[in-house]
Amino acid sequence: MTNAFAPIGVGLIGASPLNPGWAMAAHVPAIATLPDTTLAGVATSSPASAAAAAAALGVPAYSDPDLLIRDPAVDLVVIAVKVEHHHRLAAAAIDAGKPVFVEWPLGRTLEEAEDLAARATRAGVRSFIGLQGRFAPAVERVRELVSGGALGQVLSTCLSGSGMIWGDKIPQTFAYTTVKEAGAGLLAVPLIHALDALAFALGEVKHLSASTAVQRPNVAVLETGEVLAATAPDHVAVSGTLTGGALLTALYRGGPVHDANLRWEVNGTLGDLIVTAENGNLQVADLELHGAWGEAEEYAPIPLTTPESRAGSGVGANVLRTYRAIVHDLRTGDSTAPDFTHAVLRHRLLAAVERAAATGRSEDLS
């Protein structure tokens, strides 16, 4: 697998053309784009979908994911299915000694994430987590400007975003996310994706308070009209401080608004930055970056000086950039892509938000 001349064979769990989801939308195109990766096989949930995948993708397809994991042509196992299946499948990949890339969240609970991180460490298996927002060119540029001192001392940051699907209607594919125990709602997915990118650019969250609410307890399924009793929060507000002393405020709400669905401000002693997007899910959004310094009265666009090889747009662009980092890490032994240990850090942040909201007490993460 570390042979610099051989493409890395990717085994993708969750790639069904009969019910196409994130694996088909983002992972399959990314694997096909990179010369250092090849789709070695896929696994789906039924013989019918496996047959359809084999015909559509031209690779071996299994209805039993364990067969894919054990396939000798598979060098990297990628898990892009519902969160409830992440722990078992990732554990199986680790037991097989295969590097494994799991979409965020790593598990339904902090305990599941901690267990997988410990397993990977004990087995000496490389692990990767799908927190791809950090690879967005705008996020990387914010990090560069802040670390280079262009803003002076960062005083505060304010983030507001929309989890686009958690309004009063939801597509059937995502209906399960309205249940809190599924571990894939607005709090776990768009909020933590956004806070991971924020922490990558500005520093870790040190201290926080939080509130959550189910503002839309009855949610209709778009395709059927069935009304679901939602238990997962569709609004969350977080306030706190970062390790460098900057104040943090973050609000995520379910459903889109009639303006930019993502707005992230960074305010410093020398200047200010603003990141915006039409899509409120930072990790898949095409982000625009503007800044202002000195006596300027308006924000001006900031060029994103990303090498051409890392350019791109669309919902899967950051997944492609993540694969590029994973290939680099597997080839060199470097650690540029976040791993399961980092995933545990984010699950602890998620758990702290949940505890703070439930108890009304602040949480110290330092």
N, C-alpha and C positions, 0 to 999 in steps of 0.2 A: 504493500500500500504506500509506503514512503518512497518507492522508486520514482524518481523525478520524471521518468519518461512514460509511466503508465498512468492512465486516468484512474481516478478513484471511483470504484463502483459503488453507486448509491442505491440502497434498498429503501424504498419509500412506502411507508404504511399510511394508507388513507387516500390513495389516488383512484377514485372511482369516477369514470365518465358518466355513469348513470345518475349519480347525485354529486355533481362536481362541487368541490369546496376549495379550501385554501391550498391543499396539496396540488390540485390541478391548476389553480389560478396563478400560484406563485412558485411553488417548488419545481414542478415539471419544467416550466420555461427557464428557470435559473440553471437547473442542471444541464439543460440542452445548450444554454448559451456559453457556458464555461468550457474551455478545451481540456481542463484538468479534471472534469467530472463526467461520468457517463451513467445513465439510468440502467442499473443492472437488473432491476426487478421491482415489482410492486406487490402490495398486499391490500386486499379489500375485505369487506365484511360478509360476502356471500359468493358462491360459485358463479352466479350470473354476473355480478359486477366484476369478478376476476376475469371472466371470459371477455367481457367488454373492454376491460383495461388492456388485456393482452392484444386484442385486435386493434385498439386505438393507438397504443404506445409501442407495439412491436417488441415487447420484452416479456420474460416470464412473469406470470401473475399467480398469486396464491390467495385462497380464501382463508388460509391459516397463516397468520403472521409469523408464527414460530418457524415455519418452513422457510420463509423469506430470510429471517434472521440467521438461520443455519446455512443458507446458500453460500457456498465458497466464493461466488463471484461478488458477494456483497462485502464491501470494505467499511462502509459507513451506514449505519441504520438511522433513518429519519422518521420521526413519529409526529404525524400531523393529523391526529384524530381527536375525539372528545377527551377532555381532561380526565374523565373517570378511568380511562384506559392507560394513561401515561405511566403510572407506577409499574404496573405489571409488565408492560412491553419494554420499558427502559431497563427494568431489572433483568429481563430475559436477554436483552442485548448485552448488558454488562456481564452476565453469566457466560455468554458466548465469547467474551473477550473482544467484542466489536465496539469501536468508537460510536457514540450515539449523539444525535442532535434531536432535541425535543422542543416542540413549540411551547411557548409560554402560555399558561403557567406550567411549572414542572409537575405539580401534583395538585390534588384538591385541598391539601392541608400543608401546613408547615412541616408536620411530622413526616408526611410522604416525601417531601422535598429533601429533608435532612437525611432520611434513610437512603435515598438514591445517591446523594452526594457522598455519603459514607461508603456505600457499596462501590462506587466508581473509584474512590480513593484507594480502598483496600485492594481492588482488582488491578489498579494501575491502568485503568481504561480512560481514554480521552473522552470528555463530555462537553456538550455545547448546548446552550439554551437560546431559544428564539426571542431575544430582546434586541430587535434589530434597529430600533429608533436611533441608537447612538451612531449608526453608520450613515445616517442621512447627512448630505453635504452641509445643510444649514446648521445642524447640531454640531458637527465637527468644526465648523467655522466659528460658532459661538464659543466653543471650548478654546480654540486658538486665540481668539480675541481676548477672552477673559484671562487665560494663563499668560498671555503676552503683555498684560497690563493696559490694554487699550481703553478699558473702562475705569481704570483706577481701582479703588476699593468697591467691590460689589456690595450694595446696601440692601437691596431687596429684589425679590422676583415674584411675579404674579402670573399664574397660569390658569386659564379657563378653557374648557373644552367640552365638546359634545360627543357622547357615545352614540353614534349615529342611529343605531338600531333599537335602542331602548326607549322608544316613545310609547304611544298608546296602541300601536300596532307593531307586530314583529314578524319577520319571515319564519316559515315553518322550520327551516334549517336551524334557526337560532332560538327556537322556542324554549329549549331546555335551559338556556342561560337565565331565564327568569326565576329559576329555582336556586336559592342561595347555596344549597349543598352541592350543586354542580360545579362550583368553583370557577365559573367562567363568565361572571357578570361584569357590570360596568366598573365596579371597584377593582376586581382582580385583573381585568384586561386593559381597557384604555387608560385608566388612572395610573396603574403601575408601569405600563409601557411609557407613559409620559414622564412620570417621576424618575424612571431609570435614565431616560435621556437627559433630564434636567440635572440629575446628580452627576452624570458623566461629564457634563459641561461645567457645572458650578461647584460640585462638592456634595457629600452625603448629607442626608437629613439627620440632624442631631437630636432634635426634640420636636414633638408634635402634639397637637390636639385635633380632634376630628368630630364631625357629625355626619350621620348618614340618614337617609329617609327613603321609604318606598312611596313616592308621590303619585304613582300610577299603579294602584293595587290590582286593577283589572286591565289585562292586556289582550287584545284580539290578535289571533293568528291571521296574517294577511290572506293566505290562500283559502282558508276554510271558514273564517269568522268565529271559530271557537274562542271563547273567552277564558283566559288563564288567570289564576290567582297568583300574582307575582309575590315572591318572598325575598328576592335579591334586591338590594338597594338600587334605585335608579338615579339618586343624587348623593354626592359625597363632597364634603368641604373639609379641607385640611389647612391648618396653620401651624407654623413652627419656625425653627431656625436651622440653618445649614452649618456645617463645620467651620466655615470661614466667618460666621457671625451674621450673614445676610438673613433677613426675614423672608419667610416663605408663606404664600397663600396660594391655594389651589382649589378650584371648583370644577367638578365634572357633573354634567347633567345628562339624562337620557333624552334622546331625540334631538334633531337638528334645530338650529335657530335661524333667524332671518338676517344673518350676517356671517362673518368669518366664524366657522365652527371651532377654530383653534386660535387662541391669542396668548402668546407667552412673552412677557416683558422681563427684561433684565436691566436694572437701574444701578448705575455706578456713580462715583464721584466725578468722573471725567466724561461720561457719556452713557447713552441708553441704547438697548437693542430691542427689537420686536420681531418675533417669529409668528407668521400667520399662515392659515391654510383653510381651504373650503371644507376639507374633511377633518373632523375633530379627532380622529384616531391618529395621533402623531406618528406612530410607527409605520403607517402605510400612506401618509399624506405627502403631497408635493408641497414642501415648505418654502415659503418666501422669507427672506431676511432683510430687515431694514435697520438703520442705525442713525443716531444723531449725536453730535459732539459740540461743545462750546456754545456759541450763541445761535446755533442753527434753530430755526423755528419749526422745521418739519423733518420727518424721517426721510432718508434717502436709501435707495436700494444698495445692498452690499453684494458685490460679485462673489459667487461661490467658486473659489479657485481649486476645484476638485480635478485631479487628473482625468483625462478623457476616458481612460479605461474603467473609471469608477462612476462615470456619468450615467444618467438614466432617470426616468420618471415613471410614474404609475404605481399601483398598489404593491407590486412585487419587487420594486427596485431595491429596497433595503434588504430583502431576502437574498437577492443576487449578491449584494455586497457582503452579506453574512457568509454565504458560501465561499466567496473569495477569501475571506479571513480564515475560515475553517480549513480550506485547502492550504493556505500559507502555514497555519499552525501544524497541520498534520505533516507537511513536508519538512518543516524546520524545527519543530519542537517548541516553537514560540507560543505565546498565549495572548493573542490579540482579540479573539472572540470570547464572549462571556461563557463561563462553564457552569456546572451544577453548583459549585461552591458560591458563585455569584448569584445563582438562582435562589439559594437559601437566604442570602442577604436580602433579596427582594421579597421573598416570602415572609421574612421577619418584619420588613417594613409594612407589608400587607396586614400581617397579624396585629401589628401595633396600631394601625389605623382602625381595625375592627375593634380592638380592645378599648381604645380611647373613645370611640363612638358609643360602645356599649356601656361603659362605666362612667363617662363624663370626666375621667381623669386624664391628665397629660401623660405621655410616654417618653422616656429617655432612651435613645438608641445609641448613645455614645459608648 
